[in-house]
Structure formats: C-alpha cells, structure tokens
Amino acid sequence: MSDPGYAIAAVVVTAAVTWALRALPFAALAPLRASGTVQYLSTRMPAGVMLILVVYCLRDLPLTEPRALAPVIALAVTVGLHLWRRNALLSILGGTTVHVILASTVFAT
C-alpha cells in the first residue's frame, strides 16, 4: 500500500469515476429536454410533490385534539399567503412561523 504508483492509480480511478458520475445525468438529460412527456411532467410535478408532502405531514394529525389546530391554521396561512402573493418563499416562511408560534405558545402541551 505504500507504493506511490498504486496511490496515483487509485486517485486517477477515483477521479475518473467521480467525473463520470457527475457528467452522466447531464448527458442523459440532454435528449430528454425535447420530450413532450418531460415537458408535461415539468409543469405538473411541483404541485404533485407539494400535495404529497402536505398529505404526508398531516396524515397522523389527531383531529379530535386541540393541538391539531396549529398545523391546520399554519396550512391555511400558507395557502392564503401563496394565493395572495404568489411567492413560495414567503408562503413557506409565513406558514412555518405561524406553526412554530402556535405550537410553542397557544397549543403547547
């Protein structure tokens, strides 16, 4: 293992594999850019991903307990801010702020 040739070969092979793994997605993506399916998915996927995240986050919410109001109110604020300003960053920050404030003060257990 103390052979310099072995170390140099290991570094060269590692660099080549790393470069190939980083270049491969760009090479594979180039022909797909003109695809109608990819263009369709690029317009529909953001909303679908957000819907999946909302369902995942709220799936175990105990609706019979008062502490369930914090995420529901925060979700309403997030949706309201987004419909009003159409700014994802503002919506996410506003909803998160409302949830943290409500969960840590009003609905703290």
N, C-alpha and C positions, 0 to 999 in steps of 0.2 A: 504494500500500500504506500510505501514511501517512494515509489518510482515516479519521477516527475512526468514521464510520458503518460502513465496511467491517469494522473490527476488532470493533465491537459486534455486527454481524450474524454474524460468524464465531464469536464467543463464544456467542451465543444458539443458533445452529445446532448447535454442538458440544455445548452443554449439553443441548439437546433430544434429540439422537441418543444421548448417553450415558445420559440418564434413561430413554429408551425401551428401550435395550438391556438396562438393568438391571431394568426392570419387566416386560419381555416373558416371561422364564421363570416369574415368579410368576403372571402372567395365564394362561399356557398350562398351568401345573401345576394350577391350581385345579379344573378339570373332571376331571382325571385322578385325583384323590385317591380318588374313589369307585369307580374302575375295579377290577374283580376281577383283571385282568392285572397292574396296577401293584402291588396288594397282594400277589399271589403272588410277583412279582419282588423286592419289598422284603424278603421273608423268605428267598429263595433266593440272591440275588445276593452278599451278603457272603461266604458260603462259596465260591461260584464264583470270585469275584475272588481270594480268598486262594489257592485251588488253582492258578489261572492264574499268580499271582506265584511260587508255590513251583516250579512246573514251569519257568517262565522262568528263575529263578535257578539251578536245578540242572541245566538241560539240557546244559550243556557241562562238567559235572563229570567229571574223569578218574578213574573208579572204580578204576583199576589203580595209582594213585599214593597214597602215604600221606597227602599233603596233602589228599586228598579227605575224610579223616575229620573235619576241623574243621567243615565245613558240615553234615555228616551228624550229628555229635554235637550241634551247635548246634540243628539241626532237632528232634532228639529231646528236647532240653531244652525247647525252645519248646512242643512238643506236650505234653510231660509237665507243664510248669507250667500250661498252659492247661487241661488236663483236671483238674488238682488244684485250682487256684484260680479258674478261670473269669474271669480278669482279663486282657484283651487287652494292656493296657499292661505289666503285669508279665511276661507271656509274651514280648512283643517285646523288652523291655529285657533280660530274662534270657538269651534266646537270642542277642541281639546281643553281650552282654557275654561269654558263653562263646565265641562265634566269634572275637571280637577277641583274647581272651586266648590261645586255642588257636592261631590263625593267626599271632600275633606272637611266641609263645614256643615252644610244643611243635613246631608244624609249620612254623616259619619256614624259608624257603629261601634 
